[in-house]
Amino acid sequence: MWKLSATAIAAAVRGGEASAREVVDAHLARIAEVNPRVNAVTQLLADRARAAARETDRARAAGEPLGPLAGVPFTVKECTRIEGVPTTFGTPRFRELIAPADAVPVARLRAAGAIPIGHSNMPTLILAGMHTRSELYGDTRNPWDAARTPGGTSGGDGVAVATGMAALGLGNDSGGSVRIPAAFCGVAALKPTTGRFAADQRILGPDDPGPASQLLVTDGPLARTVADLRLAYETLAGPDPRDPRAVPAPLYGEPLDGRPRVAVVADPGGHGVHPSVRRAVEGAAEALRDAGYQVDEVPDAPRLDEALKAYHQLTSTEFAPSWPAVRHLLGEGGDRFIELTMRHNPPVDAAGLIRLMGTWMNIRRSWTEFLDAYPLLLGPVFTEPPVEPGLESRDQAGRDRVASAMRLCSVTSFVGVPAVAVPTGLDAEGLPTGVQLIGRPFREDLCLAAAQHVEDRLGTLTPIDPRM
């Protein structure tokens, strides 16, 4: 039963073909079998999950209506609140930081009938690098090859979904954090438009964070199929009083005249792309052509290098005031990634920040103009195959290599547009490959539809047993 998609699980539970308790028990057994080898699930919520499953089964037996995600087990990243469970951020200092209430996206998934089955691993404080290694829980291993990183920062969710320990994962993304583990683990992921999903990022006190944390970070689901992403998208979207950024945009926009035009950029910025990644982009482009899309290669994404520099300057400037205190929470070596990033992109002063905010708006305008001509952009998630764990924290060259490879993810988070990562097959070494489809603001529906065509042509890769 752990092999079933979220859509199939919910249909079976609603139709009485399976009980929610059977579903949860199957996933708990899968966790017991697989998690010791990959270390993706951190805080297991077995008793709570069984109790939620019993309530779902009681409701069905009583003839009460069940939600669209009835009985679907999901994992939740260690930085996202589950009521009554510590939100540790992967650091021992927060081991007792008990969440007083569910985060908005957790509450919405619960309301749809889904069942949180455990927290999932991530880099310490989300700051220790791309590789999923936390001071509290250690390394998460890529199930395809333990010598490669599973990506991050939502790597625990990517691995849990890929190996059948959960049907859905709830991560977040501020520069590739759901899309990179999706690509490295062979699953799909959605980074929504900024303002599409409601959230409350006041995690450690009453104050809201700065502009980078407010506008770059979005919650996002990971799943094994695009249909499951669509189901999670429909559940998570919409405003909430706790989040003044979230807007009531329609889930599905006005139909376009025919299939959308798709711009293809295999090597964003012209900094180089691995042949296997280029082939993945070409394969996805061919799938879209066969589905009737007009697919055009274009010279580049708008103002990519300028946007990437502004992205790193903005985040470095926001980190700088609190960095002396925060770095001590990261554990030995956990501060290297941010140190190397700030060395390459030092913080700016007040006047520089004002100019940077203007640049940010100007780059967003360039992207909306580009996406007016091309409603979709097809490109890589990461311009290399999965790299070795911790490369980004090893030295300046490693950090710069990883930052370059994830450049299209960083820039699209900076711009705030939606993107869906979808698998495209395996490379010559047997590692998963994937691409992302980037769309106009609040047109996740276009991204999901195109990703579905890619999946229909190229298939799915998971669940898998860890290869180690």
C-alpha positions as CSV (number, residue, x, y, z in Angstrom):
1,M,0.0,0.0,0.0
2,W,3.0,2.3,0.5
3,K,3.5,2.2,-3.3
4,L,0.2,3.9,-4.0
5,S,0.0,7.6,-5.0
6,A,-1.7,10.0,-2.7
7,T,-4.6,10.3,-5.2
8,A,-5.0,6.5,-5.2
9,I,-4.8,6.2,-1.4
10,A,-7.4,8.9,-0.8
11,A,-9.8,7.3,-3.4
12,A,-9.3,3.8,-1.7
13,V,-10.0,5.2,1.8
14,R,-13.1,7.2,0.7
15,G,-14.4,4.2,-1.2
16,G,-13.9,1.8,1.6
17,E,-11.4,-0.3,-0.3
18,A,-8.8,0.3,2.3
19,S,-8.9,1.7,5.9
20,A,-6.8,4.7,6.9
21,R,-5.4,2.5,9.6
22,E,-4.1,0.0,7.0
23,V,-2.5,2.8,5.0
24,V,-0.8,4.3,8.1
25,D,0.4,0.9,9.3
26,A,1.8,0.1,5.9
27,H,3.8,3.4,5.8
28,L,5.0,2.9,9.4
29,A,6.3,-0.5,8.4
30,R,8.0,1.0,5.4
31,I,9.6,3.6,7.6
32,A,10.9,0.9,10.0
33,E,12.4,-0.9,7.1
34,V,13.9,1.9,5.1
35,N,14.6,4.9,7.4
36,P,17.6,3.4,9.2
37,R,19.3,3.3,5.8
38,V,18.5,6.8,4.6
39,N,17.8,8.8,7.8
40,A,15.0,11.0,6.3
41,V,12.3,10.9,9.0
42,T,13.4,12.5,12.2
43,Q,10.5,12.6,14.7
44,L,8.2,9.7,14.0
45,L,4.5,10.4,15.0
46,A,3.3,6.8,15.0
47,D,0.8,6.9,17.8
48,R,-0.7,10.2,16.6
49,A,-0.9,9.0,13.0
50,R,-2.7,5.8,14.1
51,A,-5.2,7.9,16.2
52,A,-5.9,10.2,13.2
53,A,-6.4,7.1,11.0
54,R,-8.9,5.7,13.5
55,E,-10.8,8.9,13.4
56,T,-10.9,8.9,9.6
57,D,-12.2,5.3,9.6
58,R,-14.8,6.2,12.2
59,A,-16.0,9.1,10.1
60,R,-16.3,7.0,7.0
61,A,-18.2,4.3,8.8
62,A,-20.6,6.9,10.1
63,G,-21.2,8.2,6.6
64,E,-19.5,11.5,7.1
65,P,-17.8,13.1,4.1
66,L,-14.1,12.7,3.8
67,G,-11.6,15.2,2.4
68,P,-9.7,14.9,-0.9
69,L,-6.6,13.7,0.9
70,A,-8.3,11.2,3.3
71,G,-5.8,8.9,4.9
72,V,-2.8,10.2,3.0
73,P,0.4,10.1,5.1
74,F,2.8,13.1,4.8
75,T,6.0,14.3,6.2
76,V,6.7,17.8,7.5
77,K,10.1,19.6,7.4
78,E,11.7,20.2,10.8
79,C,11.2,24.0,10.4
80,T,7.4,23.8,10.0
81,R,5.1,23.5,13.1
82,I,3.1,20.5,14.0
83,E,1.0,21.1,17.1
84,G,2.5,19.5,20.2
85,V,5.7,18.5,18.5
86,P,9.1,20.2,18.8
87,T,10.1,22.4,15.8
88,T,13.8,21.7,16.2
89,F,15.2,23.3,13.0
90,G,17.7,20.4,13.3
91,T,19.6,22.0,16.2
92,P,19.8,20.7,19.8
93,R,19.1,24.1,21.2
94,F,15.5,23.9,19.9
95,R,14.9,20.3,20.9
96,E,12.2,21.5,23.4
97,L,10.6,24.1,21.1
98,I,7.1,22.6,21.3
99,A,4.7,24.0,18.6
100,P,1.5,25.5,20.1
101,A,-0.4,25.0,16.9
102,D,-0.1,23.6,13.4
103,A,1.5,25.8,10.7
104,V,-1.1,27.0,8.2
105,P,-0.1,24.5,5.5
106,V,-0.1,21.6,8.0
107,A,-3.6,22.6,9.2
108,R,-4.8,22.7,5.6
109,L,-3.5,19.3,4.7
110,R,-5.1,17.9,7.9
111,A,-8.4,19.5,7.1
112,A,-8.3,17.7,3.8
113,G,-7.8,14.4,5.6
114,A,-4.1,14.0,5.3
115,I,-2.2,12.6,8.2
116,P,1.2,13.9,9.4
117,I,3.4,10.8,10.0
118,G,6.7,12.5,11.0
119,H,9.0,15.4,10.8
120,S,11.7,15.2,8.1
121,N,15.4,16.2,8.1
122,M,17.0,19.4,6.8
123,P,20.2,21.3,7.1
124,T,20.6,22.9,10.5
125,L,18.5,26.1,10.7
126,I,18.1,25.8,6.9
127,L,21.4,27.7,6.7
128,A,24.1,25.0,6.9
129,G,24.1,24.3,3.2
130,M,22.2,22.6,0.4
131,H,23.0,19.0,1.6
132,T,20.5,17.7,4.2
133,R,22.7,17.3,7.3
134,S,21.5,18.6,10.7
135,E,23.5,18.9,13.9
136,L,20.6,17.1,15.7
137,Y,19.9,14.3,13.3
138,G,22.9,13.8,11.1
139,D,23.0,13.1,7.3
140,T,20.2,12.1,5.1
141,R,21.3,9.8,2.3
142,N,20.3,9.8,-1.3
143,P,18.4,6.5,-2.0
144,W,19.8,6.3,-5.5
145,D,23.5,6.6,-4.4
146,A,24.7,7.2,-0.9
147,A,27.8,9.0,-2.3
148,R,25.5,11.8,-3.7
149,T,23.5,14.4,-1.8
150,P,19.7,14.1,-1.7
151,G,19.7,17.8,-2.1
152,G,17.9,20.2,0.2
153,T,17.0,22.0,2.1
154,S,13.8,19.8,2.0
155,G,15.9,16.7,1.4
156,G,14.2,14.6,4.1
157,D,10.9,15.1,2.4
158,G,12.4,14.2,-1.0
159,V,13.9,11.0,0.3
160,A,10.8,10.0,2.3
161,V,8.5,10.4,-0.8
162,A,11.0,8.7,-3.1
163,T,11.3,5.6,-0.9
164,G,7.6,5.2,-0.1
165,M,7.8,6.3,3.5
166,A,5.2,9.0,2.8
167,A,2.9,9.8,-0.2
168,L,3.5,13.6,0.2
169,G,6.1,15.8,1.7
170,L,5.7,19.4,2.9
171,G,8.8,21.4,2.4
172,N,9.6,25.0,1.6
173,D,11.7,26.7,-1.1
174,S,13.6,30.0,-1.2
175,G,16.0,29.1,-3.9
176,G,15.4,25.5,-4.9
177,S,14.7,23.8,-1.6
178,V,11.9,21.6,-2.9
179,R,12.9,21.5,-6.5
180,I,16.5,20.3,-6.0
181,P,15.7,17.3,-3.8
182,A,12.9,16.4,-6.2
183,A,15.4,16.4,-9.1
184,F,18.1,14.5,-7.1
185,C,15.6,11.9,-5.7
186,G,13.4,11.4,-8.7
187,V,10.2,12.9,-7.6
188,A,8.1,16.0,-8.4
189,A,7.7,19.3,-6.5
190,L,5.9,22.6,-6.7
191,K,7.2,26.0,-5.7
192,P,4.2,28.2,-5.9
193,T,4.0,31.9,-6.7
194,T,4.8,34.2,-3.7
195,G,1.5,34.8,-2.1
196,R,-0.3,31.7,-3.4
197,F,0.1,29.6,-0.1
198,A,-0.6,31.2,3.2
199,A,2.0,30.8,6.0
200,D,3.2,32.4,9.2
201,Q,7.0,32.7,9.5
202,R,7.0,34.1,13.0
203,I,8.6,30.9,14.3
204,L,10.9,32.1,17.0
205,G,9.1,35.0,18.5
206,P,6.4,37.7,17.8
207,D,8.4,39.6,15.2
208,D,8.2,39.0,11.4
209,P,11.5,38.4,9.5
210,G,13.0,40.8,7.0
211,P,12.1,41.1,3.3
212,A,14.1,38.2,2.0
213,S,12.5,35.7,4.4
214,Q,9.1,37.3,3.8
215,L,9.2,37.2,0.0
216,L,11.6,34.5,-1.0
217,V,10.3,31.6,1.1
218,T,7.3,29.6,0.0
219,D,5.9,26.3,1.3
220,G,5.7,23.6,-1.3
221,P,4.7,20.0,-1.7
222,L,6.7,17.0,-3.0
223,A,5.1,14.0,-4.5
224,R,5.7,11.0,-6.8
225,T,3.2,12.2,-9.5
226,V,2.1,15.5,-10.9
227,A,-1.5,14.5,-10.2
228,D,-0.6,14.4,-6.5
229,L,1.0,17.8,-6.7
230,R,-2.2,19.1,-8.2
231,L,-4.2,17.7,-5.3
232,A,-1.9,19.2,-2.8
233,Y,-1.9,22.6,-4.7
234,E,-5.7,22.8,-4.6
235,T,-5.6,22.1,-0.8
236,L,-2.8,24.5,0.2
237,A,-3.8,27.5,-2.0
238,G,-5.7,30.5,-0.7
239,P,-5.5,33.4,1.8
240,D,-5.5,33.3,5.6
241,P,-5.8,36.1,8.2
242,R,-2.4,35.2,9.6
243,D,-0.7,36.0,6.3
244,P,-1.4,39.4,4.7
245,R,0.7,38.4,1.7
246,A,-1.6,35.6,0.6
247,V,-4.1,36.5,-2.1
248,P,-7.3,34.9,-3.3
249,A,-6.2,34.3,-6.9
250,P,-8.1,31.7,-8.9
251,L,-6.6,28.2,-8.9
252,Y,-7.0,28.0,-12.6
253,G,-6.6,31.0,-14.9
254,E,-8.3,32.0,-18.1
255,P,-7.6,29.5,-20.9
256,L,-5.0,30.6,-23.4
257,D,-5.4,30.5,-27.2
258,G,-4.1,27.0,-27.9
259,R,-1.1,25.5,-26.0
260,P,1.2,28.0,-24.3
261,R,4.5,29.0,-26.0
262,V,7.4,27.5,-24.2
263,A,10.8,29.1,-24.0
264,V,13.7,26.7,-23.5
265,V,16.9,27.6,-21.8
266,A,19.2,24.6,-21.2
267,D,22.2,26.7,-19.9
268,P,20.9,29.7,-18.0
269,G,23.5,32.5,-18.1
270,G,25.8,30.5,-20.3
271,H,27.9,29.2,-17.4
272,G,27.9,25.6,-18.5
273,V,25.6,22.6,-18.2
274,H,26.3,18.9,-17.9
275,P,25.4,16.8,-21.0
276,S,23.0,14.7,-19.0
277,V,21.1,17.7,-17.8
278,R,21.0,19.2,-21.3
279,R,19.6,15.9,-22.6
280,A,16.9,16.0,-19.9
281,V,15.9,19.5,-21.0
282,E,15.8,18.4,-24.6
283,G,13.7,15.3,-23.8
284,A,11.2,17.4,-21.9
285,A,11.1,19.9,-24.8
286,E,10.4,17.1,-27.2
287,A,7.6,15.7,-25.0
288,L,6.0,19.2,-25.0
289,R,6.3,19.5,-28.8
290,D,4.6,16.1,-29.2
291,A,1.8,17.4,-26.9
292,G,1.2,20.4,-29.2
293,Y,3.1,23.1,-27.5
294,Q,5.1,25.7,-29.5
295,V,8.6,25.2,-28.1
296,D,11.3,27.7,-28.9
297,E,14.9,27.8,-27.8
298,V,15.8,31.3,-26.5
299,P,19.1,32.9,-25.8
300,D,18.6,33.1,-22.0
301,A,16.3,33.8,-19.1
302,P,15.9,37.6,-18.3
303,R,18.8,39.3,-16.6
304,L,20.0,36.1,-14.9
305,D,23.4,37.1,-13.6
306,E,22.1,40.5,-12.4
307,A,19.2,38.8,-10.6
308,L,21.5,36.1,-9.0
309,K,23.8,38.8,-7.6
310,A,20.9,40.8,-6.2
311,Y,19.4,37.6,-4.7
312,H,22.6,36.8,-2.8
313,Q,23.2,40.5,-1.8
314,L,19.7,40.7,-0.3
315,T,20.0,37.5,1.7
316,S,23.5,38.3,2.9
317,T,22.3,41.8,4.0
318,E,19.4,40.2,6.0
319,F,21.6,37.6,7.6
320,A,24.4,40.0,8.6
321,P,22.9,41.7,11.8
322,S,22.0,38.4,13.5
323,W,24.8,36.2,12.1
324,P,27.2,36.5,15.0
325,A,24.6,34.9,17.3
326,V,23.1,32.5,14.8
327,R,26.3,31.0,13.7
328,H,26.8,29.4,17.1
329,L,23.6,27.5,16.7
330,L,24.9,25.7,13.6
331,G,27.4,23.4,15.2
332,E,30.9,22.6,14.0
333,G,31.4,23.6,10.4
334,G,27.7,24.5,10.0
335,D,28.5,28.1,9.5
336,R,30.8,27.6,6.5
337,F,28.2,27.8,3.8
338,I,26.8,31.2,4.9
339,E,30.4,32.5,5.6
340,L,31.5,31.5,2.1
341,T,28.3,33.1,0.6
342,M,28.7,36.3,2.5
343,R,32.4,36.5,1.5
344,H,31.4,36.2,-2.2
345,N,28.4,38.6,-1.8
346,P,29.0,40.9,1.1
347,P,26.1,42.7,2.8
348,V,25.3,46.2,1.5
349,D,24.6,49.4,3.5
350,A,21.3,51.2,3.9
351,A,21.7,53.1,0.6
352,G,22.7,49.9,-1.1
353,L,19.6,48.1,0.2
354,I,17.3,50.9,-1.1
355,R,18.9,50.5,-4.6
356,L,18.7,46.7,-4.3
357,M,14.9,46.9,-3.6
358,G,14.5,49.0,-6.8
359,T,16.6,46.5,-8.7
360,W,14.4,43.7,-7.4
361,M,11.3,45.3,-8.7
362,N,12.9,46.1,-12.0
363,I,14.0,42.5,-12.5
364,R,10.6,41.2,-11.7
365,R,9.2,43.5,-14.3
366,S,11.6,42.1,-16.9
367,W,10.4,38.6,-16.1
368,T,6.7,39.4,-16.3
369,E,7.3,41.0,-19.7
370,F,9.2,37.9,-20.8
371,L,6.5,35.6,-19.5
372,D,3.9,37.7,-21.3
373,A,5.5,36.5,-24.5
374,Y,6.3,33.0,-23.3
375,P,3.9,31.8,-20.6
376,L,6.2,28.9,-19.8
377,L,10.0,28.6,-19.4
378,L,11.6,25.1,-19.5
379,G,15.0,24.8,-17.9
380,P,17.2,22.7,-15.6
381,V,16.7,22.5,-11.8
382,F,20.4,22.0,-11.2
383,T,22.9,22.1,-14.1
384,E,24.9,19.1,-12.9
385,P,23.9,15.6,-11.7
386,P,23.6,15.2,-7.9
387,V,26.9,16.2,-6.3
388,E,28.7,14.8,-3.3
389,P,27.4,15.6,0.2
390,G,28.6,18.9,1.6
391,L,30.3,20.2,-1.5
392,E,28.9,23.7,-1.0
393,S,30.5,23.9,2.5
394,R,33.9,22.5,1.6
395,D,35.6,25.6,0.2
396,Q,34.9,28.7,-1.8
397,A,35.2,26.8,-5.1
398,G,32.6,24.2,-3.9
399,R,30.2,26.8,-2.7
400,D,30.5,28.8,-6.0
401,R,30.0,25.6,-8.1
402,V,26.8,24.7,-6.2
403,A,25.5,28.3,-6.3
404,S,26.0,28.4,-10.0
405,A,24.4,25.0,-10.7
406,M,21.2,26.0,-8.8
407,R,21.1,29.5,-10.4
408,L,17.8,29.2,-12.2
409,C,16.1,28.1,-9.0
410,S,17.6,31.0,-7.0
411,V,16.5,33.5,-9.7
412,T,13.0,32.2,-10.0
413,S,12.5,32.4,-6.2
414,F,13.9,36.0,-6.3
415,V,11.3,36.8,-9.0
416,G,8.5,35.0,-7.1
417,V,7.1,33.0,-10.0
418,P,5.8,29.4,-9.8
419,A,7.7,26.3,-10.9
420,V,7.2,22.6,-11.1
421,A,10.1,20.1,-11.0
422,V,9.3,16.9,-12.8
423,P,11.5,13.8,-13.4
424,T,12.7,13.0,-16.9
425,G,14.4,9.6,-16.5
426,L,17.8,8.2,-15.5
427,D,21.3,9.3,-16.7
428,A,24.1,6.9,-17.8
429,E,25.1,6.4,-14.1
430,G,21.5,5.4,-13.1
431,L,20.8,8.7,-11.3
432,P,17.5,10.6,-11.7
433,T,17.3,13.6,-14.0
434,G,14.7,16.3,-14.0
435,V,13.7,19.7,-15.3
436,Q,11.5,22.6,-14.1
437,L,8.7,24.4,-15.8
438,I,8.4,28.0,-14.8
439,G,5.3,30.0,-15.3
440,R,3.6,33.4,-15.1
441,P,2.7,34.6,-11.6
442,F,-0.4,32.7,-10.2
443,R,-0.4,30.3,-13.2
444,E,0.6,27.2,-11.4
445,D,-2.0,25.5,-13.5
446,L,0.0,26.0,-16.7
447,C,3.1,24.6,-15.0
448,L,1.3,21.6,-13.7
449,A,-0.4,20.9,-17.1
450,A,2.9,21.0,-18.9
451,A,4.6,18.9,-16.3
452,Q,1.8,16.3,-16.7
453,H,2.6,16.0,-20.4
454,V,6.3,15.5,-19.6
455,E,5.4,12.8,-17.0
456,D,3.0,11.2,-19.5
457,R,5.7,10.9,-22.0
458,L,8.7,10.1,-19.8
459,G,7.1,8.3,-16.8
460,T,7.7,8.2,-13.1
461,L,10.8,6.8,-11.2
462,T,9.6,6.1,-7.7
463,P,9.0,4.6,-5.2
464,I,12.4,2.8,-5.0
465,D,14.3,0.8,-2.5
466,P,17.6,2.4,-1.3
467,R,20.6,1.3,-3.4
468,M,23.3,0.9,-0.8
